[in-house]
Amino acid sequence: MMTVTPQAADQIRTAAGQSGAEGMHLRVAAKRLADGSVNYGIGFDHERENDNAVESQGVTLLIAPQSRDLLENIILDYVELEPGDFQFIFIDRTEHPLGAAGDAAAKGGCGSGSGKCGCG
């Protein structure tokens, strides 16, 4: 099951308030690329038929069927990668059991859904 850290949940709530997306959930998408890497996307959206709704840290995550397997053991975190550069990152618990940020994480992008995620 996908989870979010308390820091990510706080930023998601802040971004929802700033973008007028209160009452919407965070859609999380993942797609495997030809080179084997995974591309992640997040954005505010309304629940759709067949979505898997996951609650974590008081935030509802929406996951479409085609993304479920790729998001099964993922942690969404919000970290300062460089001074003043805060971003959402995706951490695969199967590859990095401690869930530590840094080299253990893949940066994600915004874009799926109808609202901005507030990253970057």
BELNORKA-V156964 format. One record per backbone hydrogen bond with DSSP energy under -0.5 kcal/mol. CO is the residue of the C=O (numbers start at 1). NH is the residue of the N-H. E is the energy in kcal/mol with one decimal. If there is no record, write none. Layout:
co: (CO,CO)
nh: (NH,NH)
e: (E,E)
//
This chain:
co: (3,5,6,7,8,9,10,11,12,13,14,15,16,16,16,17,21,25,25,26,27,29,31,33,37,39,40,41,42,43,44,44,45,48,51,52,52,54,56,59,59,60,61,61,62,63,64,64,65,67,68,68,69,71,73,74,75,75,76,77,79,79,82,84,85,85,86,87,88,89,90,91,91,92,92,96,101,102,104,106,109)
nh: (76,9,10,11,12,13,14,15,16,17,18,19,20,21,22,20,24,27,45,62,43,41,39,36,33,31,109,29,111,27,114,115,25,51,53,54,63,61,59,56,61,26,54,63,28,52,67,68,68,71,71,72,72,74,93,3,77,91,5,89,81,87,85,86,81,82,120,79,108,77,106,75,93,95,96,99,104,105,92,90,42)
e: (-2.6,-2.6,-2.3,-2.0,-2.6,-2.3,-2.2,-3.0,-2.3,-2.0,-2.3,-1.9,-0.6,-2.6,-0.5,-0.6,-2.3,-0.7,-2.6,-2.7,-1.6,-2.2,-2.9,-2.0,-3.3,-2.1,-1.7,-2.8,-2.1,-3.2,-2.7,-1.2,-2.5,-2.0,-0.7,-0.6,-2.0,-3.5,-2.0,-2.5,-0.6,-2.2,-2.8,-0.5,-2.7,-2.9,-1.9,-0.9,-0.7,-1.4,-0.7,-0.5,-0.9,-1.3,-3.1,-2.1,-0.6,-2.6,-2.3,-2.4,-0.9,-2.6,-3.1,-0.8,-2.3,-0.9,-0.8,-2.5,-1.3,-2.5,-3.0,-2.6,-0.8,-0.7,-2.1,-2.4,-0.5,-1.8,-0.6,-3.3,-1.1)
//
